[in-house]
Amino acid sequence: MYEPKTKETDADVFEFIENIDHPKKREDAFKLLQIFEETTGYPAKMWGPSIIGFGSYHYVYATGHSGDAPLVGFSPRKAKHSLYVTTGDAKNEPLLEKLGKHTSGKACVYVNKLDDIDVDVLKTLITQCMAFLQDRYPENN
């Protein structure tokens, strides 16, 4: 049976951020922590060894695969910050155009530094992503 690698852990979020080598990356991570906590209303939790997540939902795919994931989150990776705020929701496209300097994948947005993006647009993306997932998986509300 498939066992997901990314699960909520008891690891300390502040300790994780304090151990980031690059000072600017660490500073941005603390700012992101504040932005996500204030916007979501959820406390930060570590998911796996490197994702800081907020809230959670239980998903079930058509294939029967299921699991738990944070509603939104971020990971201060060495190269770029990964912001888990996209879900395939078409409403995100206009916001991503306004976000600022970034690249995006299927499930996340990558930014070099927080100064490159519009924080208000990020807050809207966070709120929109949460609403999309809570609507899609209502049994978690």
Residue pairs with C-beta under 8 A, 6 or more apart in sequence:
2 65
4 67
4 68
5 48
6 47
6 48
6 51
6 69
7 47
7 48
7 68
8 45
8 46
8 47
8 53
8 56
8 68
8 70
9 45
9 46
9 47
9 48
9 49
10 46
11 46
11 49
12 46
13 33
13 44
13 45
13 46
13 52
16 46
16 50
16 52
17 26
17 29
17 30
17 33
17 52
17 76
18 26
20 26
20 29
20 76
22 78
24 113
25 76
25 78
25 81
25 113
26 76
28 76
28 81
28 113
28 114
29 52
29 74
29 76
29 81
31 114
32 52
32 74
32 76
32 81
32 83
32 114
33 44
33 52
35 119
35 122
35 123
35 126
36 44
36 52
36 54
36 72
36 73
36 74
36 126
37 43
37 44
37 54
39 123
39 126
39 127
40 54
40 55
40 71
40 72
40 126
40 130
42 54
42 55
42 71
43 54
44 52
44 53
44 54
45 52
45 53
45 54
45 56
45 70
46 52
46 53
47 53
47 69
47 70
47 73
50 75
50 76
50 77
51 70
51 73
51 74
51 75
51 82
51 84
52 73
52 74
52 75
53 69
53 70
53 71
53 72
53 73
53 84
54 70
54 71
54 72
54 73
55 70
55 71
55 72
55 130
56 68
56 69
56 70
56 71
56 140
57 68
57 69
57 71
57 133
57 134
57 137
57 140
58 66
58 67
58 68
58 137
58 139
58 140
59 66
59 67
59 68
59 69
59 137
60 66
60 137
70 84
71 129
71 130
71 133
71 134
72 84
72 85
72 126
72 129
72 130
73 83
73 84
74 81
74 82
74 83
74 84
75 81
75 82
75 84
80 103
80 110
80 111
80 112
81 110
81 111
81 112
81 113
81 114
82 108
82 109
82 110
83 108
83 109
83 110
83 111
83 122
83 125
84 107
84 108
84 129
85 92
85 108
85 109
85 122
85 125
85 126
85 129
86 92
86 96
86 104
86 106
86 107
86 108
86 109
86 125
86 129
87 107
87 129
87 132
87 133
87 136
88 106
89 128
89 129
89 132
91 128
91 132
92 125
92 128
92 129
95 121
95 124
95 125
95 128
96 102
96 104
96 109
96 125
98 118
98 121
99 109
99 117
99 118
99 121
99 122
99 125
100 111
100 116
100 117
100 118
100 121
101 111
101 112
101 116
101 117
102 109
102 110
102 111
102 116
102 117
103 109
103 110
104 110
109 125
111 117
134 140
134 141
